[in-house]
């Protein structure tokens, strides 16, 4: 039996971890052992394992294991640095989104990640593992952007005000060049976008809180008007701050009005047309939502909130809310703030 036939029959029934949708650690160890045995065969050079098959196999391997395989041989290192492999790995990662946690503690910014559950059980637990604890030493950002295709953009304070962009999974970080702000004294927000066609990351810096659309390909922008009902009323004291988020690939605005969860969705940017979705929260739901941080919406439509090491998933269709405890953060000493992000994907690309 040739190596290719053996490999393909071996891959017919891959052992996937149900939590991560990745190959299990035992299976990964089997890959390494099998490759060692194949390379020891006398006819290994005349009957090589197809590169496309190796790329397919390693696209299902956990990121931490890929780092080990890169160090195993120059042959594997050359394959795992190929452009087609990094593209396939990112494509696969998009189908297995994760939760990302950024933690400020003792003057450092730390990154943790865990699998992102779908329809989790109430009071279930997930284990968060750390990414490169010395990635951003002595850095306390004032603002952290939502990850885009595995990259995180954040704004510093003090002497290190220049924005930085990092790939937590790869342990790579870069300081962005200084850009003239043309009269903007104190920028209020930095944003990161991704052009899926040109495959480029682009950032923008804003000096006032307005809703702006920005085409990452043409780099054109325009303004979006709010609906009249979105504007605050004179006696509207029981309204939470509005937060922008991704609502099923549309622009959404999240806010609490009394005991109602209100979601505004931009249906037509050109005509400034919004739709309003209002949900009456149960007493328990309101208690949790009003005292937690709004994180965003998952690709499966669940609204996510967090506080410290707990994450709540609110199913707006079923009107149910479930708590997931995050293990692994309790080892931190005096964390000052924990940010949670949904739909994080691991990206093999270098910055």
Buried (B, 14 or more C-beta within 10 A) or exposed (E): EEBEEEBEEBBEEEEBBEEBBBBBEEBBEBBBEBBEEBBEEEEEEEEBBEBEBBBBBBBBBBBEBBEEBBEEEEBBEEBBEEEEBBBBBBEBBBEBBBBBBBBBBEEBBBBBBBBBBEEBEEEEEBEBEBBBEEBBEEBBBEBBBBBBBBBBBBBBEEEBEEBBBBBBBBBBBEEBEEEEEEEEEEBEBBBBBBBEEEEEBBBBBBBEEEBEEBEBEEEEEEEBEBBEEBEEEEEEEEBBEBEBBBBEEEBBBBBBEEBBBBBBBBEEBEEBEBBEEEBEBEEEBBEBBBEBBBBBBBBBEBBBBBEBBBBBBBBBEEEBBBBBEBEBBEEBEEBEEBBBBBBBBBBBBEE
